[in-house]
Each structure stands twice: as C-alpha cells, then as structure tokens.
Amino acid sequence: MTTESTYPTMLAPETIQTFREKGFVLTENVFDTLELARHASGVDREVANRTSTDKRNIHEKSIYEQSFIQCMRLWETSPDVRPLTFHAGLAGIAAQLLDVSSVRLWQDQALYKEPGGRQTDAHQDQTFWPIGEVPLVSAWIPFDPIQRSNGAMAYVPGSHKAGPLRPVDITHSTEPHNILADPALNGVSPEWVSVDPGSVVWHSGFTVHQAAANESDGARRVFTVIYFADGFRRMKDWPVFPLDRARVSVGELMQGEGLPVVWPVPDPLPEPPELLGQSTGPQHVTGE
C-alpha cells in the first residue's frame, strides 16, 4: 500500500488552507491531456451504455433529470472507469484535504448536463445521507472547458462552517427551499468557478453549491468522486444505498461491500460488489 509520504500530488499548505477557509479549492494540472482523454472515453462509453434505451428529449424529462444525466457507481460496472475512481493522485489529495491517514469511497458518478439543461439548485451534499458530520470531500472532474455559460459550479465561501442546514429537495418531488437565503450563510453570494480540463475542483460535504444551466450546444461532461474519512459510524437509520447494501446499522463503522479504502491505495484494487444499484438517477433503495 502507498503511505502518506508518497502522495502522487503533494498539495501546498496554501491550497489546504484555502479549502479549510472557503470549503472549496481548485487544483490545477491533476491530469495530463492524454490521461484525461482516456478516462473521459471510459466514462462516455459507460454513460452511453446506461442511457442507450432512453430516447426522450430533455423537455420530456422530469425537472430533476433536466438538471443532468446522473449515473452512479460506474466503477462497479465498467473496468474502464475503475482506474479513475481509484486514481491514486485523487485519493491522496482527498486525504490531504481531509487531514486523515485513511480515506474510503462513498460513490462515484457521472453528471452530464445536456444542451439546454437547467440549473442545479443550490444545496449541500452531505445532508442527503445519514452519516452525520464525517469529514467528506467531493472531486469535481470536468472533461471539457467549463464556464458559467455551459454549467459551471458556484460555491458559497465559508458555508461549510455552518454545518448541516435544511436539506434541499433537488429532485423536485417537493418544492425546494432557497438555501441561499438561510441566515446561517450571512448573505454571502456564491462564487462561480471556471475550470479547464485536467484541473479538479474540490468541495466539502457541507459547502453550499449550485450549477448553472448549460446554454451551449454541447454536453457538459463531468465525473465526480466522493471520499470520506475512515473510522466513522452511521448516525441515522433512514435508507441510503451504500450503507444498506453493506448492511451497516446505526452506530456501526461505515465499511464493507462497495465502501472500499482508496487511500492508502489498495493492492490489488477491490472487486466490484455483486449487488448493483440503479443504472441512472438517484438511488433510494437497495437493488433495482
């Protein structure tokens, strides 16, 4: 296994401090052009495979589906995506940002915002899951140049320090409330972040963020990997696919099938779980 002294990408102290203060940070040149193209091709193929039977145009889809095409846990069904999900450089950066020695995978997912795709409502990620305040960070990996006009992300600086706020129903099964008006945010405006391919944006599980609509003629292709610190326990009993599949009860350590350690990098890499979730969209129940 790799160790703390062998991070493929060593972060500058200023980068880590920015993440701690703002709740998000951009790391440049994590991937070279050829490597990123190889990873993008693998994700493209798996997204195409999972969505091959969906012939609807964007206006025929639900409000949530108009925000993005969502495919979770691609590493479990695609050997081509596996090297990206278990990328040592990404996992090492996650360990440094979280300031922990061991990191586990929560999930990976592709979020492809189609041309004409609507904005993604401002929200926190971590309040969707019964995991309490475990240190958690997301890597947002674009395969194309991203600006506000084609679906860039915006983050409320320092919002992670407010901790868990009222969850936002981004699925629109109920009317989502405006988290940006929460008094805990003190009226701070979101900061839009443009990203070039090869760079990665990281945000804390409690950082309030949103994405712009895609006004371009091409898809906004983004892959994300979510990491959490090892050694923490499930806090609530409401259903959630990763913990229910691994049969993790309230009070038990969050580990097991589908929740592998990614830093230090395991050798060999873990095998995919036998029980798979839905091919697209959010996963509310175990299995399909």
ZIMO-V541369 format. One record per residue. RES is the residue in three letters. SS is DSSP state (a for helix, b for strand, c for the rest). BURIAL is + if it has 9 or more other C-alpha atoms within 8 Angstrom, else -. D_FIRST is the distance of its C-alpha to the first C-alpha in whole Angstrom. Layout:
res: (RES/RES)
ss: (SS/SS)
burial: (BURIAL/BURIAL)
d_first: (D_FIRST/D_FIRST)
This chain:
res: (MET/THR/THR/GLU/SER/THR/TYR/PRO/THR/MET/LEU/ALA/PRO/GLU/THR/ILE/GLN/THR/PHE/ARG/GLU/LYS/GLY/PHE/VAL/LEU/THR/GLU/ASN/VAL/PHE/ASP/THR/LEU/GLU/LEU/ALA/ARG/HIS/ALA/SER/GLY/VAL/ASP/ARG/GLU/VAL/ALA/ASN/ARG/THR/SER/THR/ASP/LYS/ARG/ASN/ILE/HIS/GLU/LYS/SER/ILE/TYR/GLU/GLN/SER/PHE/ILE/GLN/CYS/MET/ARG/LEU/TRP/GLU/THR/SER/PRO/ASP/VAL/ARG/PRO/LEU/THR/PHE/HIS/ALA/GLY/LEU/ALA/GLY/ILE/ALA/ALA/GLN/LEU/LEU/ASP/VAL/SER/SER/VAL/ARG/LEU/TRP/GLN/ASP/GLN/ALA/LEU/TYR/LYS/GLU/PRO/GLY/GLY/ARG/GLN/THR/ASP/ALA/HIS/GLN/ASP/GLN/THR/PHE/TRP/PRO/ILE/GLY/GLU/VAL/PRO/LEU/VAL/SER/ALA/TRP/ILE/PRO/PHE/ASP/PRO/ILE/GLN/ARG/SER/ASN/GLY/ALA/MET/ALA/TYR/VAL/PRO/GLY/SER/HIS/LYS/ALA/GLY/PRO/LEU/ARG/PRO/VAL/ASP/ILE/THR/HIS/SER/THR/GLU/PRO/HIS/ASN/ILE/LEU/ALA/ASP/PRO/ALA/LEU/ASN/GLY/VAL/SER/PRO/GLU/TRP/VAL/SER/VAL/ASP/PRO/GLY/SER/VAL/VAL/TRP/HIS/SER/GLY/PHE/THR/VAL/HIS/GLN/ALA/ALA/ALA/ASN/GLU/SER/ASP/GLY/ALA/ARG/ARG/VAL/PHE/THR/VAL/ILE/TYR/PHE/ALA/ASP/GLY/PHE/ARG/ARG/MET/LYS/ASP/TRP/PRO/VAL/PHE/PRO/LEU/ASP/ARG/ALA/ARG/VAL/SER/VAL/GLY/GLU/LEU/MET/GLN/GLY/GLU/GLY/LEU/PRO/VAL/VAL/TRP/PRO/VAL/PRO/ASP/PRO/LEU/PRO/GLU/PRO/PRO/GLU/LEU/LEU/GLY/GLN/SER/THR/GLY/PRO/GLN/HIS/VAL/THR/GLY/GLU)
ss: (c/c/c/a/a/a/c/c/c/c/c/c/a/a/a/a/a/a/a/a/a/a/c/b/b/b/b/c/c/c/c/c/a/a/a/a/a/a/a/a/a/a/a/a/a/a/a/a/a/a/c/c/c/c/c/c/c/a/a/a/c/c/a/a/a/a/a/c/b/b/b/b/c/a/a/a/c/c/a/a/a/a/a/a/a/c/c/a/a/a/a/a/a/a/a/a/a/a/c/c/c/c/b/b/b/b/b/b/b/b/b/b/b/c/c/c/c/c/c/b/b/b/b/c/c/a/a/a/c/c/c/c/c/c/c/b/b/b/b/b/b/b/c/c/c/b/c/c/c/b/c/c/b/b/b/b/c/c/a/a/a/a/c/c/c/c/c/c/c/c/c/c/c/c/c/c/c/c/a/a/a/c/a/a/a/c/c/c/c/b/b/b/b/c/b/c/c/c/c/b/b/b/b/b/c/c/c/c/b/b/b/c/c/b/c/c/c/c/c/b/b/b/b/b/b/b/b/b/b/c/c/c/b/c/c/c/c/c/c/c/a/a/a/a/a/c/c/c/c/c/c/c/b/c/c/c/c/c/c/c/b/b/b/c/c/c/c/c/c/c/c/c/c/c/c/c/c/c/c/c/c/c/c/c/c/c/c/c)
burial: (-/+/-/-/-/-/+/-/-/-/-/-/-/-/+/+/-/+/+/+/-/+/+/+/+/-/+/-/-/+/-/-/-/-/-/+/+/-/+/+/-/+/+/-/-/+/+/-/-/+/-/-/-/-/-/-/-/+/-/-/+/-/-/+/+/+/+/+/+/+/+/+/+/+/+/+/-/+/-/+/+/+/+/-/+/+/-/+/+/+/+/+/+/+/+/+/+/+/-/-/-/+/+/+/+/+/+/+/+/+/+/+/+/+/+/+/+/+/+/+/-/+/+/+/+/+/+/-/-/+/+/+/-/-/+/+/+/+/+/+/+/+/+/+/+/+/+/+/+/+/+/+/+/+/+/+/+/+/+/+/-/+/-/+/-/-/-/+/+/+/-/+/-/-/-/-/-/-/+/+/-/+/-/-/+/-/-/-/-/+/-/+/+/+/+/+/+/+/+/+/+/+/+/+/+/+/+/+/+/+/+/+/+/+/+/+/-/-/+/+/+/+/+/+/+/+/+/+/+/+/-/-/+/+/+/-/-/-/-/+/+/+/+/+/+/+/-/+/+/+/-/-/+/+/+/+/-/+/+/+/+/+/+/+/+/+/-/-/-/-/-/-/-/-/-/-/+/+/-/+/+/-/+/-/-/+/-/-)
d_first: (0/4/7/10/11/10/12/13/16/17/20/23/25/27/25/24/27/29/27/27/31/32/29/28/27/27/24/26/24/21/22/24/27/26/23/24/27/25/23/27/28/26/26/30/30/29/31/34/33/33/36/38/41/41/44/45/46/45/48/48/45/44/44/40/40/42/39/36/35/32/29/27/23/24/20/22/24/23/21/22/21/17/16/18/17/13/13/11/14/15/13/12/16/16/14/17/20/19/18/16/12/11/13/14/16/20/21/22/25/28/31/33/36/39/42/44/42/43/41/38/40/38/36/33/30/29/32/32/29/30/27/29/28/24/22/22/22/23/22/25/25/28/29/32/34/35/38/40/42/39/37/36/34/36/34/36/35/34/35/32/33/36/33/34/37/40/38/39/40/39/39/43/44/46/47/44/45/44/41/42/45/44/45/42/41/44/45/42/42/39/38/37/34/35/32/31/29/26/26/24/26/24/26/26/27/30/31/34/34/36/37/40/42/41/44/43/44/40/37/35/32/29/25/24/20/21/18/18/17/16/18/21/24/26/30/32/33/34/33/30/28/24/25/28/26/23/26/25/29/30/28/25/22/21/18/19/19/19/17/14/11/10/8/6/6/6/6/9/10/13/16/19/21/25/27/27/29/32/32/33/34/33/32/34/34/31/32/35)
